[in-house]
Amino acid sequence: MWINKNIVDRTVRKNKPMCGKVTQTGNTTVNIQSEKQCVELPIIAPWGVAYVPKPDTTTVIMPLGDGDGCIGTVVEDRGLKPGEVMLYSAGGATLILKNDGTIVANGKIIA
């Protein structure tokens, strides 16, 4: 009975994304605590974007062909309007691409 339940639980879990909290980071991998401890998951991002989520950040875990991957973090309200993009760091640096074509770098407007 236990074996059957364990197999079913793992099969069902593999087919859906889930959220968890980052517990440890590396340059290209993270450890995440969710329903279970996920160790050394690859960080997945669009080409040209690199990031390492900070510890205690809520992330999304997506099943991949041969394991799981961290596909991003849950976005916090940054006061952006629809269509705007912000890059930011844990140290406070920001770069905002505004809808009117301006760029705001650390609070300074670049026309």
C-alpha positions in Angstrom: 0.0 0.0 0.0 2.8 2.5 0.9 4.7 1.8 -2.3 1.6 2.3 -4.4 0.7 5.6 -2.6 4.4 6.8 -2.9 4.4 6.1 -6.7 1.1 7.8 -7.2 2.1 10.9 -5.1 5.3 11.3 -7.1 3.6 10.8 -10.4 0.9 13.4 -9.6 3.5 15.9 -8.2 5.7 15.7 -11.3 2.9 17.0 -13.5 2.3 20.3 -11.7 4.3 23.4 -10.7 4.6 24.4 -7.1 5.9 27.2 -4.9 8.6 27.1 -2.2 11.1 29.3 -0.4 14.7 29.7 -1.3 16.9 28.3 1.4 20.3 28.5 -0.2 21.7 29.9 -3.5 24.6 29.1 -5.8 25.7 30.8 -9.0 23.4 28.7 -11.2 21.4 26.6 -8.7 19.2 27.0 -5.7 17.9 24.9 -2.8 14.2 25.4 -2.2 12.0 24.2 0.7 8.5 23.3 -0.6 6.5 20.2 0.1 9.9 18.6 0.1 13.5 19.9 0.2 14.6 20.5 -3.5 18.4 20.6 -3.8 20.5 22.2 -6.6 17.7 23.1 -8.9 18.8 24.9 -12.0 17.8 28.6 -12.2 15.9 29.1 -15.5 15.6 32.5 -17.1 15.1 34.0 -20.5 18.2 34.2 -22.6 20.2 37.4 -21.8 18.9 37.6 -18.3 20.9 36.1 -15.3 19.9 36.3 -11.7 20.2 34.5 -8.4 17.2 34.8 -6.1 17.9 35.9 -2.6 17.2 33.5 0.3 13.7 33.4 1.7 12.2 34.5 -1.7 9.1 32.6 -2.9 9.9 30.8 -6.1 8.1 28.7 -8.7 9.3 25.2 -9.2 8.5 23.6 -12.6 8.8 20.0 -13.5 11.3 19.4 -16.3 12.0 16.3 -18.4 14.6 14.9 -15.9 13.9 16.8 -12.7 12.7 20.2 -11.5 13.8 23.7 -12.2 13.4 27.2 -10.6 11.6 29.2 -13.2 11.4 32.5 -11.3 10.2 34.3 -8.2 6.8 35.6 -7.3 6.7 39.3 -8.2 6.3 41.8 -5.4 4.4 45.1 -6.1 6.9 47.6 -7.4 4.4 50.2 -8.5 4.8 49.5 -12.2 2.2 50.2 -14.8 1.2 47.5 -17.3 3.9 47.2 -20.0 6.7 48.6 -17.8 9.8 46.6 -17.0 12.1 46.9 -13.9 15.4 45.3 -13.2 16.5 45.5 -9.5 19.0 44.1 -7.2 19.0 43.1 -3.5 21.3 46.1 -2.9 18.7 48.6 -4.1 19.9 49.4 -7.7 17.0 49.8 -10.1 16.5 50.2 -13.8 13.0 50.9 -15.1 11.9 51.0 -18.7 8.8 53.3 -18.8 5.9 53.2 -21.2 6.7 56.7 -22.4 10.2 55.6 -23.6 12.2 57.0 -20.7 14.6 55.0 -18.6 14.9 55.6 -14.9 18.2 54.4 -13.4 18.4 54.6 -9.6 15.8 57.3 -9.6 17.4 59.4 -12.3 15.5 59.9 -15.6 17.3 59.3 -18.8 15.4 60.6 -21.8 
